[in-house]
Amino acid sequence: MAKILEMTHISKAFGGSKALSDVHFDMLEGEVHALLGENGAGKSTLMNILTGVLTADSGKIVFLGKEYSAPTIKEMEKAGIAFVHQELNVINDLTVADNIFLTKEIKNKFGLIDDKEQVRKTRELFESLGVDMNPNQMVSELKTSEKQLLEICKALYCDAKLLILDEPTTALSTDEVEHLFSILRRLKSEGKSFIFISHKMPEIFAIADRYTVFRNGQYISSGFIKDVDAQKLTSDMVGVNYVDADYYQERPLGEEIIKLHNFSGHGFSKINLSVKRGEIVAFTGLAGSGASELMQTMFGVLPIEGGYIEVNKKKVTGRIGSFMKHKVSMLPANRKENSVIPDLSILENFCTAEHVLSKHKQFINEKNEESKYQLQKEKLKIKAPESSLGIASLSGGNQQKVFLARWLNTGAEVLLFDNPTQGVDVGAKSEIYRLILEFAKQGQTVIINTLEIPEVQKVADRCVVFYEGQIATILDHKDVNEQDVMAYSTGAK
């Protein structure tokens, strides 16, 4: 196979912090290449340099035989490189077809957008890929998994020769992942190449041909997937011999802090549940089971439609502000849409929740805020050079830590985490598990929503399994296993 991309001696620094140090990376025609490393390893920085978002301090890029010293976004798009980001970039207020043709609209002889032709070509594209989606549907009505497929289809319509897929399976079910992989295999046979960024080892071994590992901004290793195992890759990524540790520790629990009585809302109904102070409870179930919607309603994101919720024996009504006053916090699943304020600095993003709670104060004490941030930065091991930098300068995992710090700074007693390790590498996952157990030891109550059963086994005192908007069963820690959870999740038990 011919080499289509070569990046050599690439370095990049932000302030005094080196994001990449003399790294190299190459791609072959018609391959899926897994780019691996912990959050903050330099993967995103390298991809942003390749696509023209950032300019390297030094190094050389050669793509399809042409050298690029300081490429622009338009140059690299025109060359045939497309970046499908983990945080989706579709426009909710446009139709599916409009999103496909955004900035590349088909015009009629009068210079107006030819909607019919755009819909026809979109249908043609979907049929060729085996994608079942209505071109006339509003994107706001799509599931997250459908939005992910739409992003990939959009890149393919531009006839990209190299597609960068950043955590493309995060929001997909098992069947949807297999469908995506069948599309990738077909396109690979046609000569398309893919950079596949993922932290899910089974998927890497199922789809990738070769791999490259980065750690702390440095090149560590590369080779053929068939020649390595998961232990070797994980060890290269974290820099130590990785052990899949059993983190769970039993602890004495306090009095009841959360009570749900016939609690009903969008996607779930008549939920009865009691949670104690210092307890870790995991919600799980298939996508669409109602677990995520329940969690959002427990924080006032979605309205309560029936029953009630008590926090510390007091009924809470209203929206987010009411729950925040009762020391309830939430880390939502979709960082980009629900947590990131892109135009603000790391420090400003950190302080937003506190500002909501202290909105009647006339002045902001920046020195005091910086001191609070540094305290949480050390506690959560946030990798960030300066708090004045934009939040977008951080990796996804470190952004997640900033948002967690945001809530800890308010003195929250109930922490709701919707898919907290989404798009997070194995090393950062370990940190998050240990933090969750530490919060519980300190008397904070943690409720997580996750589709990963090993995650439940590592931290949860109890597991609440949902099926079609109802609680199918509640399992104690010792009784949690993949077979039973799946049986209850699918209605088989």
N, C-alpha and C positions, 0 to 999 in steps of 0.2 A: 504493500500500500504506500502511496506517495505521501510525503509530509506536506500538509497544507498550512501549518502555523508553527512559527518558531519565535519564542520570546526569550531573549538572552540578556543576562547581567542587568535585570530590572531592579531598580531601587527606588524607594519613595519614603519621604519623611513628612510628618505633620508636626510643626513646631520642633521640639527636641526629641520627639518619639519616632523611631524607625518602624514603619509599617511593613516594608519589604527591604531585604538586604541581599542584593546580588543574586536574585533567584532566576531560574529558567523553567520553561514549560513548552511542550510541543504537542501537536495534534497530527493524527494521520487521517487521510480521507476515509470516510465510511466507518468511523469507530465511535464508540461511546467511551469517553474518558472521564473517570471519577476524580474530581478534585476534592481532596479531603483535608481536614484540619479542624481544630477547635475554633470556636468563635474568637475572633481577634488574631487568627493565625496569618491573615493576609490574603485570603481567598477573594473576598469582595474587592479589596484594593486592586489586586491583579486584574480581575475581570473589568473593573471600572477603567483601568488603564487601557485594556484591550479594546473596549468599546468607545473610548474617547471622552469618557466622563471626567477622568483625571489625567494629568500629564505626568509621566514618570520623570524622576530627577535624573536618571541615567538608564541606559539600556537600549535594546533594539527590538523592533517587532517586524517580522516578515510574514505576510499573509498572501497565499496564492502567488508567491514569487515576487511580490511588491513590498518594498521596505517603507515603513511608516515611522518617522521620528517623533512627531507630536500629533497623532491623529485626532480628528474631531469626530463627534457623534455621527454627523451626516456622512463623513468619509467612510466610516466603518460600516454603517448601515448600507451604503451604496456598494461597498466591497462584498457584502453578503453575510454580515455577522448580526445576529439578533439576540437580545438578552431578555429572557422571560424571568422576571423577578419573583422572589417568594412573596413579597408584598405586592399584591396585584395592582396593575395600572390601567384597568378598564374604566370606562366612563359609565357610571350607573344610569345617568339620565339620557343615554342614547340607546338605540336598538342594537341588537347583536350585529347586524349587517353594517350599521354606521360605525361601530367599533372596528370592524375588520378593515374598513376603507378610510379610517380617520387619517387626515393629511394626504391621502392618496385617492380622493374621491373621483368617481367616474362622472364626467360631465356630458350633457347632451349638446346639440348644435347651438343651443341658445346660451350655453355657459352655465346651465343649472345642473344641480346634482341629479343624476339619473337613478332614482331609488329602485325602480324595477330591475335595472341591469345589475345593480349592486346586490340585490336580494337573490337574483338568478345565479350570479357568480359565487355568492356565499353558499347557496344550496349545493352547487357543483363541488365546491371545496369540501364541504361537510360529507357529501356522499363519497368522495374519493378517500376520505380518512375514516369513514365509518362512524362519524359523530352525529348523534341524534339531538339536534338543537334547532329551534325555530328562528330563522334570520330576522323575523319581525318582532320578536319578543324584546321587552325592555330588559337591559342587563341587570337592573335593580331587582328583577324578579327571579334571577338565576340563583342556584345554589353556589356556594363557594367553589365546589368541585367543577361545576360547569364554567365558572369564570376562569378557572385555571386552564381548562381545555380551550376556551376562547382565546386566551393569551397565546397559547401555543399555535392555534390555527392562524391567528393574526400574523405571527412571525413566519409561518410556512407560506402564507399567501404572498409575502414579499420575496419569496424564492431565496430565503436565507440558506447559505451553504454550511454555516456553522451556527448552531443554536446553543446558547448557554441556559441551562435549566437549573435555577436556584431553588432547591427544596421543592420540586414540582409535585410531590406526592403527599405533602403535609395534610391537605384537606380532602384527600381521596380515599374512598373505601377500597377494600381488597380487590373487588371486581373492577373498579375504575382504574386502579393501579395497573392491573393486568391488561386492560384495554389500552391504556397509555403506552405500556411497554410493547404491545403488539404493533402500535402505530410507529414507535421508534425503530423497531426491528425492520419494518417494511421500508421506512425512509432510509435507514442505514444501508439496506441492500441496494438502494437507488443512489448511494454515494454521499448522502447527508452525514454530517459529523455533529456530535453532541458533547458538550462539557456538562457533566452531571454532578451537581453539588448536592450532597445528601449526608445525613448522619445515620441512616438506616442500613446497617450492614447486610441484612438479607436482600435488600433491593440492589445494593451495589454489586453483590455477587450474582444477582439474577440478570442484570442488564449491562454491566460495564465490561469492556475489553481490557483496558489499561487503567492505571491509577497514578496519581501524584499526590504526595503528602507534604503539607507545609506545617511548620510549628514556629510560633513567635516571629513571624515574618521571614522565616528562612526555609529554603528547600531542604527536605529531609530524605525523601526516597521516591522512586517511581518504578514501574514495571508492569508485568502482565498479571491480571487478576487471578488467572489460573495457577500462578506460581506462589500465591500467598494465602493465608487464612485470616480470619477476623481478629484473632489475637495479635498477629504481627502488625496489621494496619492500625489497630487501636493503640498498641504500644508506641508506634511511630508518631501517632497523633498527640498523645498525652505526655510522651517522654519518659514514662515509667512502665513497668510491667502492670498492665491493667488487670484488676480483679473485679469480677462482677459481684460486689459485696452485698451482703444482706444487711441493710441499714436499719431495719425496723427494731425499735426498742419499746417494750411495754412500759407504761407510765401510769401513775395514779391520776384519775380524772376528777375534775371539779363538778360543780352543780350545773344544772341545765342552763345554757346560754341562748340557744336557738330552739324555737318551737314552731313547727308548721302544722296548722290544723285545717284539714280539707282545703289546702292551698291550691288554687287553680289559676291558670294563665294560658297564654298562647302556647300550644303544643303539649300541655300537661294538665292533669286535673286531679283534685282531691288527694293531694299528697299530705300524709301525716308522718312527721319525723321529729325526733328530739335529738339535739346534739349538745354534748357537755363541754364545759370549759377545758381547754387543753387537749381536746380530741382531734384526731385527723380522720376525716370521713372522705371517701372517694366516691364520686358519681361515675358510672360508666354505662355503656349501652351502645347500640349501633348509632351511626349518624342519623339524626332526625328522631331519636327516641324521646326527646323532651328534656334531657339532662341539662344541656347548655341553656335552653330557654328558662328552665327553673332557676338556674344560677343567676341569670340576668334579671329575673323578676325579684329575686332575693336581694338585689342591689338597686331596684327601682328603675333599671334600664327599660324594662317592659312593664306594663301596668298589671296590677293584681286584679284578677277577674272573679275571684271567689275565695272564701275562707280568710285566714289571717296568718300573719307572721309575728312572733314575739321575739324581741332581743332583750336579754336581761329582764324578762318578765314584763316588758312594755311593748304594746302593739305598735308597729311601725307602719305608717301609711305614707302615701306621696311618692315622690321620685327620688333621684340619687341623693340630693342634699339631705333629706330626712334620714336616710340610712347612714350617711357619713357622720351625722351628728350622734348617731347611736353606735359609733365606732365600728361600722362595717366598711370593708374596703373590697375592691375587686381588681384583679389583673385579668383583662379580657383576652380572648383568643387571638383576635386580629390586631396586632400591634399598630400597623400603619393607619387603620381607620379609627381605632378607638383609644390609642395611648399616645402616639407620637404627635407632638406639636412641632412640625418641621422647621418653622421660622424662628424658634426659640433655642436658646443655648441649653447645655446639659443642666446647668444650675436652675434656669428658669423652668425647664420641664420637671425637675425634681421638686420645685416649690409649689406647683400649681394646686395640688390638693389642699395644702396648708392655707393658700391664699383664699380658696373657696370658704374654708371654715372660719377664717379671720377677716372676712371681707369688710367688716365694719371698722377695722383699724385703718387709720389714714396713711400710715407710712410703712415702708418696707425697709428693714434693717439688713442690708446686703451682707455685712460682716457676720451677723448672726446666722444668716442663711448659709453662707459659705462654711461656717463652723459645723452646722448640722449636716451639711452634705459630706464634708470630709469624714465625719464620724461614721455615716452610713457607707461611704465609699470603702473605708477600711474594713468595716464589718462584713460587707458583701463581696469584698475583693473586686470592685469595679475597675476595669482597665480603661482609664481615660487620662490623657495627659493634663488637660486644663478644663476646669468647669465652664470657662467662657466659650469653649468651642461649640459649634452647632451639634445638636443631638444626632444628626445624620452622619457625623464623623465616626460614630461608634458602630461596632459590629452588632448584629441582631441580639446576641446573647447579653452583651453589656448594656444595650438599650433596655432589655427586659429587667436587668438588675436595677437600673435607674428608676424604672416604674415601680418596682417592688420597694425600693428605698423611699419613693414618693409617699407610699402608704404607711410604711413603718414610721416615717417622720410625723405622722398625724396621731400616733399612739393607738392605731387600730387594734381592736381586740378580736375581730372576726375577719379572717383573710379568705376571700373566695378567689380561687385560681382556676381559670378556664383554660385547660390545655397548657400548663405553665412551661413545659419543656419543648413546645412546638418549635422546630427548626433550631434546636440547641444540641451541641455536640456532647459526646459521652462524658468528657471532663466536666463541662458546665452542668450537665444533668446531675452528676454526683454531688456537686456543690449545692444545687437546688434541693436535692433530697435531704442533705444534711441540714440545710437551713430550715426546711419544713419541720424536721424533727426538733431542731433547736427552738423554733417558735413555740411548738407544742409544749416543750419542757418548761418554757417561760410562762406558760398559762394562756397563750394565744390559741384560738381555735382555727383550724385550717380545713377548708372544704375544697377538694380539687375535682375537676371534671377531666377525665382522661379516657382515651380508647386503649391505652397500653396497660395490659394486665400486669406485666412485670413491675411497672411503676406502682400500681396499687399494692402489690406484695411487698415492695420496699418500704412504704411509708404508712399505709392506712391501718387504723384500728378496725374500721368497718368499711365494707363496700356495698353501696346501694346500686343495684342493677335495675335499669329502666327498660321498659318495653312498651312502645306505642303510648307514651305519655303517662304511664303508670309505674309504680314501684313493683317490679317482678319479684324481687327478694332482697333481703339484707343479709350479707355474709360477714361473720367475724373474721378477723385477720387469718386465723389458722385454717379457715375453710375456703379461702380464696384460691381458685385454680382456673386455668384457661378454659378447660372443658365445661365446667359448671357455669362459669360466667357467660360463655358463648351460648350454652343451652338456654339460659334464662333470657339473654339478650335477643334471641331469635324466636322466643315463644315456644321452643321445643320442650321446655320443662316447666 
